[in-house]
Amino acid sequence: MKESKELIFFVCVAFCLLVPNRSMAQATSLFFENDSIDKYIQQAIENWQIPGIAVCIIKDGEILLQKGYGVRDWETKNKVDEQTIFPIASVTKTFTGTLFATMEAENKISLNDLVKKWLPWLTMKDKLYEQQITLTDVLSHRSGWKTFQGDFLNTETTLDYATMINLFSKIPPAYPIRTRFGYSNFGFMIAGECVKNITGLNWNEYLHNRFLIPLEMKRTLVFEKDIIIDTNKVTGHTVINDSLIVLAPHKIEPFSHGGIYASIKDLGIWVKVLLNKGSFENKNIIPESAIEKMWQSNTIIGKSKAADRELYFKTYGLGWEIFQYQNIEVMQHNGAYAGTLTSMALIPRLNLGIVILTNQDNHLLHETLKWQIIDASLQRNAPDYTFSNIERQKKRNAENNTQIKEDRAERENFSINMDFIVGTYFCDYYGKAYIQKRGNEYVLSLEHHPQLQGVFSIFKKDMLTCTYNQPMFGTVQFPFVFENNRVKSFKLFVDGFVEPDGYEFRKLK
């Protein structure tokens, strides 16, 4: 039964995507009459435990599918529609990269400008980097910072933009500049802060005026106040121990690296304009030269797998991943934050665009569905990886659960006076952290993350487990340094998806 459903899906999608332009209206009609993709997505929602999803498929300037499925919130059961806004997370980088390419095309900047030219107050610990880093470097992930380096500083924090950048600048880069790829959210934050001095407006203000107003993208929100009061937006969810969990509302952070909220209808406009060489309703909104510039490869990422498919070569342009698949170029970006996963892919040669938005962060559907549509558009008789990917996800979740159980079993039988860890700690890059005894619990609190707390338990010698109250930050182990039965320091970690590196905190008292 499952196999027949998938066959129908493939046939339907392939027919709709490959039909000549003159038959597009008929194809679109047949597409919905068959309704196989609706059935596929409804089944996927159940299989992956995804509350809500929105999908847009565009071919040759026409909308083949633009629709919301499921619910915005598992508790309220409010429906997803084409106007529901999702946090698109790092898909925001496609807007920021396009904005900078456009500013160069309009002679406002050169992408070879030093960041220092537009942020004269930026002071880095490494002066060589400070005098070398260009706008292209920070927008292409080649500035020398490791993937996610410093991201704990900008996740759910009370710090303002400039303060975060100043603190981050104290952290030494991991690699020589322009030697390797390191996915840096801070690079895009630094670029976003440059916009203020280039244009006189903040990043979100200029983006709104330059792109969103002329493109009539009224359901693409970049201002905190607008996002907060909007009543048609999704809630983030995750899966823990095979149970769907509704996440508490997260901090609204309209940053240039990942802060846009948008509807599937608006993102369809964005995709159509990019595929149409920047034109919207017979007006050129984005210079064609800017689109060409942002899709030029600046940084080599290397070889990767596409949902269990063969290896392909991947690079990074200005806010866009670029890779070869079946001898065609695919431009894409994914996003993940606070219980959501999103995906955008464009294939200019096929005049094809795909956008997938979901409000659950523990699945592979956004990748699986994207690749099935791409394979169908190429008339490629590729295997259906839907159910194998579901099994892969289940296996990964089971392995994580097993590891947690094994970690518990490995705890050594020793005694430690937990009162030793109580005190105030300081990190050069972050600031203060506090460990207090509250009843029978030892609780971590942080100066710049007032909503984030962690509870300690003994793991093994010189190592304590910290369980955060926000699932995004995870359950992790902290190494403590003891000296003469007193704590000298500890190293703070969060879930590796937030930031893999730790922060050393020295005890003050």
Protein Blocks (a to p, Z undefined) as FASTA:
>chain_A
ZZmmmmmmmmmmmmmmmpcfklmmmmmmmmmmnommmmmmmmmmmmnopabacddddeeh
iafbdcdehjfblklopacdfkbccdekjmmmmmmmmmmmmmmmnopacfkbcfklmmmm
bccfblmlmmmmcfklmmnopnopaehihklmmgopabdfklmmmmmmmpccfbdehkbc
cddfklmmmmmmmmmmmnopafklmmmmmmmmmnopakbcfbfklmmmpcbbcdddddee
hiacddddddddddfklmcccdfklmmmmmmmmmnnopaehiafbdfklmmmmmpcfbdf
bjcdeehiacddddddehiacddeehiacddddddeehiacdddddfknopacddddfbf
bbcklmmmmmmmmmmmnopacddfklmmmmmmmmmmmmmmmmmmmmmmmpccddddfklm
gccdddfklopcddddehjbccdddfklmkbccddddfbehiacdddfbfknopaddddd
deehiafbdcddddfklomcdcddddfZZ
